[in-house]
Amino acid sequence: MEKEFFDYIIIGAGAAGLASAQYATRSGLKTLVIDISVPGGQALEIPELENYPGVFPSVNGIDFIFTMQKQAEFFLHIWIFLLLQ
């Protein structure tokens, strides 16, 4: 197995991790995102998000994270999700 090196490693794929991944990759950094679950974190539990910059009208957390994930995936090199039981 060949070693792979990254410029930037993000632990956690919540809203902050997804935003960080997008900015890092757009800046030309080879970026890796590691999480123990699906992207979104606690944001997935938000019934109505209405106080996040750029989000208007309000959306639920699932739709918000889905959009963030798709946007980040457009730029990212690789994702690793460690599904732990």
VENZIFEN-V661130 format. One line per field, one symbol per residue. ss: DSSP state (H for helix, E for strand, - for the rest). A space follows every 50 residues. Layout:
# VENZIFEN-V661130
ss: ???
This chain:
# VENZIFEN-V661130
ss: -------EEEE--EHHHHHHHHHHHH----EEEEE----EHHHHH---E- --------E-HHHHHHHHHHHHHHH--EEEE----
